[in-house]
Amino acid sequence: MKKIFLSTLIGCFLSFEAWAQSFDATVNRTTVPEGETFVLTLDLQDVDSNASPDLSSLNKDFTMFSVSNGYRTNIINGNVSKSRQWNLVLMPNQTGSLTIPSLEVAGYKSKPITLNIVPAGSADQLVQAQAADSPKFKMTGQVANTAPYVGEQINYRLKIYDAGGLQGDAPVFVSSSDDFVIKNLGTPKVETKIVNGQTLREITFDYALFAQKSGELTIPPVRFNGYYLTKSTRDDPFARFFDEDQFFAGFGLNDVFASRTPVVLNTKPIKINVKPQADGALGWWLPAKEVKLSAEFEGNKPTFKVGEAVSRTVYLKAVGVLDSQLPDIKFPSINGLKQYPEKPVTDMTLEGGNIVSYAQITNVYIPETAGKITLPEIKLNWFNTQTNTQETAALPAMTVNVAPSSTQTEPFDTKTNTQVAAPQPVQVAEQADNRQIIWYLLAAFVCGIIIALLLTKLFAKLSNPSINHKKAVIAAAKAKDLRGLRDALLAWATAEFPRHNITNLQDIADIFDNLGFNKELDRLRETLYSDDTKDWDNKEFLQIFEQVSKHVKKHKKSPNEPLPKLYK
């Protein structure tokens, strides 16, 4: 009888243990709007194992943003139960019916779960949606011209519709190719309207794209990573007892109260047909909306004289192209006139939604002979993308009169009477000890050398152009003097890399090829020509500049190395 009772008790214990051990999968919602996330919870009950579930099968239909895990122990009426949980934040990769497959850990399997992924609707539908599972956000992208010429500015407009308090960083183009150069056209525009008593925000971003080759190309998709608040942290009953970074049993308090819900929006890639250089185009290929050449002399009415220098600055303005696309301005040789062109200076700005590039070059003329000299015409061929015609910008020829040199030799007056002074008597001094004088001279010479060496080191340290320019960069950045910062950066890079032809911020970016530093240089250039410079963060710039300047020797390339690419 005792054996029967004992066997029954053991069987009941084993059956209870087998019943308690389980591996379950649950989701916080089964209907998920396109572009939004949901939480998948995996719960392993009363299984003594350190194994983790294999999550690779989720990669097919879902994007995983975070995985957190924790342990929990419950004691009820003396009975101890343990569980281990994994919380996964996932986003569906497509609309329609999707299935979370069965997952396995330590020999236990969960049951599949079916989800309904609903597509994002129109802007009005976003506002009219009342259910928690309805889409609250949408992002679209479109181009103004699907058949541009290679190198022509392509306007790309991105719109985000927000009906749920969307927050996050600026969108980014998702691409690993060099098919396009992409520039931001200023700060985004935000418009707010009320539909059915609810607020809808329309956020517009404008970009300029420049195709680097012809043929069928694909404008890459744009991705926005953000979030919206599902529960204010002010409603958290424990917020005043714990800091935001506190963790409890492996879970952060923010995760427990789900104050932020991640949102990822993607646009669709756009195919365009890029046309090659137009037939019959002459010289340098410059596809622009407008090109102008102008010039001015130093002084309103310069006077040309033999042997005297006269400066003339030529200005080039091109609308719809990058500064790296501008051609070199050539000055034809002139008989009887020496020319010394200086290094050109380029820059970019924004005007009316277009990239506008500038170049200026100063040429110094020194006449060698008097008379009339003609400064020849300066021409620049360019392609008008608005009229699809070849055009020429030109500075007309001009004739100048060169006067003779104003320097004359004073004539010698032979009639001037001169009287020869009588020789003065020479007093013979007593001879000093030659040896003592020599020793004094040697001692003075040695002391002079030592003092000169010390002064040379001191002045070299104080006048080191690299150190001074670096200090100028830091001072301008702290003062948020953006124009002064640009000039200081150019001076600093020129001092550090004298063998490189540095004329603009892009030249500095090409030398370093540092993603963080290049991003700061682009941000500086964009802010420099925007109306509002308050949003420029000098702390981030100073931090990355300090890192780059410490390792500047690693970036000094030999002039024999290949030149950097024209576009990056």
Secondary structure, DSSP 8 states (H G I E B T S, - for coil): -HHHHHHHHHHHHHHHHHHH-EEEEEES-SEEETTB-EEEEEEEES---------GGGGGTEEEEEEEEEEEEEEETTEEEEEEEEEEEEEESSSEEEEE---EETTEE---EEEEEE----HHHHHH--STTS--EEEEEEES-SS-BTT-EEEEEEEEEESS--EE---EE---S-SEEEEE-SS-EEEEEEETTEEEEEEEEEEEEEESS-EEEEE--EEEEEEEESS-GGG-TTTTTS-TT-EETTEEHHHHHT-EEEEEEE---EEEEEB-S-TT--SS--EESEEEEEEEESSSS--EETT--EEEEEEEEEESS-GGG--------BTTEEEEE---EEEEEEETTEEEEEEEEEEEEEE-S-EEEEE--EEEEEEETTTTEEEEEEE--EEEEEE----------TTS-----------------HHHHHHHHHHHHHHHHHHHHHHHHHHHHHT-HHHHHHHHHHHHHHHT-HHHHHHHHHHHHHHH-TTS---SHHHHHHHH--HHHHHHHHHHHHHHTSS--TT--HHHHHHHHHHHHHTGGGG---TTS----S--
